[in-house]
Amino acid sequence: MTGYLTLKEMAQVYRANNALLRARMSELRTALRTSRDDAEREQLKQRVSVLNTIYREGRETAVYMERYYVGRRRRHGQTSPHPAGQ
């Protein structure tokens, strides 16, 4: 092992982190539904919004990493499941 992650492995890490973000957003939304304090509700909405942005960017990055070599193979006419040299 070289100590480096492949893009596919990095995508898996992003997806695992996104699962944690989704769980936290769910907790915050539950707190939002039960909160009666307007200031607290606003703070919770803002936190969910920020986490949702991070979640969306993480998801997009994971998809990009998962598809990185597929797009390169198409552009270069390769049909092998692995780029040259791998």
Secondary structure, 3 states (H helix, E strand, C coil): CCCCCCHHHHHHHHHHHHHHHHHHHHHHHHHHHHCCCHHHHHHHHHHHHHHHHHHHHHHHHHHHHHHHHHHHHHHHCCCCCCCCCC
